[in-house]
Amino acid sequence: MSKLLQFPSQRQLVERLLHLIEFNHPFIFLSGPAGSGRATLCELLLTRLPEKVMVVSLIGRPDMKMAEVRQLLLEQIVDKPLFNPQDALADSFFRMMEGKPATLLLLIERAHELPDEVSSELWTLCRHNDTLSKPHQMAILLTGDDVWCRTMRAGLKGRAMPPLELEVAPLSAPEQRIFLYEKAKEQKIPATLLPKTRVEEILSQSKGQPSIIMQALEDIMTDRRPKKSQPKLPIKQVVLGFVAVIGILLVLTYLLPSLFSDKQDGQETAKPMSTELPAPIAGESPEGVSQEAAQPGAAGNDTDALVRDWKPESKVLPKKVESETVTAESGNYEGRRIVISDDVVEKLMTQPTASGALPSEVVKELTGEESNTVGQPRPNLQAGTQAKQTTGSQSVAAPPATNIVKDVEQAVPAPRVALTPIATLQKKAKTHYSVQLMGASNRPAVDSFVAENKLAGKVWVYQTQFRGSPWFVVLQGDHANLQQAKAAIRQLPPALVKGQPWPKSFAQVQKELKP
């Protein structure tokens, strides 16, 4: 807010304060309503003070006790002081500073939030200093609202130079407009968010108070920074492309099967057909066989005759089984037939193997490889089948344990971040600033953000409402002014800077916390 101090009215007030502090060593009340720029004036005053002046500063809070105020002030005057916080401020001060003349400025901001004893003890300190042979060059500056300053000033008497009261005047109309546009430029608020009507509305509500203007700009930023408008999809082109893809797929479903089927048919027709016949049975002439084959009626009347015409490749089955057989044509297109007995069919139906293949005993029986083993006992097929089933069930490999552990680790969510108590944020000074690292409507997204950046225990997280929906905000740091907050942003890690963090006053935070 240093731009505010470039205005003539503000510069004149700072010059007057410097003159009073350097020559008259007064007791000054700097009054003005909340947001009038008291803190900004004090900030500029500190930058303009001579180096010989020791500054002892304090920002008041409603929860502070008098003992805490004494301790915070004395610790800035003497390194590692020994004192009783219950003793009066003047007693401890002059005991520790005996024989050590000093040039001091005691600056207490928001003094109206501290106990009333603060102003009376500081006034006693000035009166006792006047009685010393070599008094300290001491000035005391208290800031507060108008009513408090007038009340306290009226009760302080007994000193040759009475306490002074300086009031921070409101900004004039031109200064308000300049201030608004300069702050909007610093915060990179687009001009589209500040139309002329909106500017006039803000200026009419501000009544010359810089804080009201800043609050309005922060409200715009919260609402804020318009999202880049995404280009509209050409619906017509998307629909036409979708239809074209569907048409291509339909054409392929019709063309590809026909191409493959034509190729397979060509391969099948290219195979030469075997015309060789098996060797005839001994004792019969080939001419007889050809004559029987040339008579289709005879072959159709007796199917068993064709089987007897050819020499079987396997052992001859018993007659009692041959009359009750099931015949199946071979796939080699040579006119051969295989005779399968009923007990073999029953075994296939009732005792399937685990692998889906025929048992070796059945295969040998069908192919005739056991022609020399007739009469030998057959092996126990059921036992073999059970053994295969057992072996097959044991051969199923369990999934690796490492893969399961990895899946479980990947599925573990980020630890849940607890919301900061509202009372903690309400106690923060409204003129102080924090840094908003992120905001999201999704609570797990906040948990992941805090976990990935290792921010657990280093941030404040609170919930508010944004456009009627829950909104979670992550804050970091408590800075006395806007410049310190911006400096803190520049020192953030690159991973956090990518999220475009921005300074946010605790006044705005406390406003968002209200239901």
C-alpha positions, 0 to 999 in steps of 0.5 A: 500500500505504499502508493497511498503515501505518494498523495500530498495529504498523506505525505504531509502527515508523515512529515509532521510526525517525523518533525514531532518525533525528532524535536519535541519527543511527544506522546501522540495519538494517531486516530482514524476509522478502521481502514483509513490507512493508519497502518500504512502511515506507520509503515512509511514512518518507519522507513523514514526514521533516522538510523539512531532511533530504536523502534519498539513496535507492537500490534494489539490484539483483544486477547492480550493481557498487560503482562504480555504487553510489558514482556513484548515491549521490554524484550525488544529494548534489552537482549535477554532482560530479567524482569517481573512482568507483573511490575509496572512498565516504568519500573522495569524500564528504568531499572534495565536502562539505568545509565544507558541513554537511548533514542526510542520510538514506542509504536503501538498499533491498534492500541484500542484493542489492548487493556486501558492500562497500556496508555496510562503506564506509557504516560507514566513512563514519559513523566518519569523520564522528564524528571531524569537529569539525562532523560532518554529521547523518547517518543510514543505513538499510539494508533486507534479509532477516533472515540478511543483516542479522544477518551484516552487523551482526555484522561492523560494529565500532569505533563508540561507537553500534553498528548497530541492527536493527529487524524488520518483524513479520508482520501479525496475523490481524485485520490480514491480513483487513482488508488483504485486503478493503481491497486487493480493494476498491482493485483493484475485484475483484468479491465473487463472486471472493472467496468465504469459502473463498477468503479463508480459503485466502489468509490461511492461506498468507500467514503475515502477509506482505502481499506474499503477499496481494497476489500472490494478489489479482493472480493473481485479477485475472490469471485475472480480472475475470469477463466479462459473461455474454452472454444466451442466445439463445432458440433456439426463437424463432430457429428459428421466425423462420427457418422463417417467413422460409423460408416467406415466400420460398417463397410469393413464389417461387410468387406473383411469377412467376405475377403477372408472367406474367399481366400479360404475357399481358394485354398481349399479348392487348391488342395489336390484330392487323393484318388488312391484307394486302400489295398484290397483285402487278400483273396479278392480281386480289384475288379470285384471291388471296383464293380461294387463301388460302381453300383451305388445302390448296393453300397447304400443297402449294406453299410457293413459290407463297405467296412468288410471290403477294406482291411482295418488298421486296428485289431478286429473288434469282437462280434458282439461289439461290432453289431452295436457300434457307432461309426464316425467318418474320418476327416481325411476324405479317403472313405475310411471309417473308425469303429468306436465301441460303446464302452469307450463312448461311455468312458468319454462321457463319464470320465473327461480328463482335466486337459480336454484331450482323450486318454492315451488308452482310448487313443491307442484303442481307436488307432489300433496301437494296442493290437498286440496287447489284447487280453492284458488288463487296462489301466485305471482311467479314473485314477489317472484322471483324478491325478491329472485333475489334482496336478492341474489344480495345483499348477495354478500359480498364485499372483505375485505378492509384490504386485498385490502390495503395489496395488494396495499402496497405490490405492491408499488415499492421501491423509486427511487434513484437519480444518483449522478452528474458526477461532484461530483465524478469527484472532488474526489481525484484520490488517495482516495478510496471508498467502492463499496457496490454493482453493478447491471444491474437492476435499480430497484434492486439498488433502493430496495438495498438502501431502504432495507439497509436505505442508502438513502442520504448516498451513491453515485450511478452512471451509467457506461457500463459493457460488452456493457450494462448499469451497476449501481454502489453503493459507500459509503465513501471517504477514504484517502487510501486503509487501511482506506477503508478496515477498513470501510468495517470491520465496515459495518453492516452484511447485507452489508458485505454479498454482499462482498463489496470491496475498489475502487479508485476514479481514477477507478470510474472517468475512468468508468464515461468517455463515 
